[in-house]
């Protein structure tokens, strides 16, 4: 599964199951860092296995747009209303 920075994903496993996040960093082919701007902030993103994620939207946001928690939360809300 190829996940890129800016992708909107849904968690399929764990205590955050069925929650939406944005990929803020790709660590390697198996792990990414995700944040939602509210419970998981940009300064402490969650490391997640890509097998436990479902991609909802492909790279709708650039790294320049994901600079703070408020912008991440707004982009995530915007993607869910579309």
N, C-alpha and C positions, 0 to 999 in steps of 0.2 A: 504494500500500500504506500503510495507516495503522498506525503503530506507536506505542505509548504507553509511558510510564515504567512499569516493573514487568513488562512482557511478557517471557516466556522465549522466546529465539530461538536458532536454529541457524545457524551461518555456512555459506554455500554456496560461497564463494570465498575464496581467499587461503591463507596458511600455517596459519590456524586453522580450516580447512575441517572440518566435521562436529563442531565443539565447541559446547557450549551456553553461553549468556551471558544476562545480564539487562540490559535497557535501563535505563540510569541517567539519561539525559537525551536530550531531543529537540532537536537543533540547528535543523533546518528540515524541510521536507517530504521531503528527500532523504537527510539524514544524521542519525545518532543516535550516542550514546556508549554503549558496552557494557562490562561488567565481569563477571568470574567469581569474584572474591574471592581467587584463587590466583595465576594467571599474569598476569592483568590486574586490578590493584587499583583501588579507588575513586579514589585520588589520581592515577592515570594511566590512565584508561579509553581504550579504542580507539575511534577515529572510524570508522564503518562506513556504507557506502551501504546504504540499506534494500533495494535490489534484490538485494543479496548476502546477505540474511537470510531465513530462513523462520520464521514465528511458530509456536511450539509451543503456548503457553498465553497467553491474553489477560489482561493486567493482573491477575495474581494477587496482586500485592504493591503496597502504597502507598509513596509516597516516604518516609514516616516509618519504614517497616520496613527500608529500604535505607540504613542510616546508617554501617555499617562493613563491612570486608571479610569478617569472620566471619559477619555476618548475610546477606550476599549469597551466600557459599558454602553456608550452611545452607539458605537458601531455594531455591537452585538444586538442591541435592541432594534436598531435599524434593519439588520439582516433578518430578524425574526418576524418583522411586520411585512416583509416583502413576500 
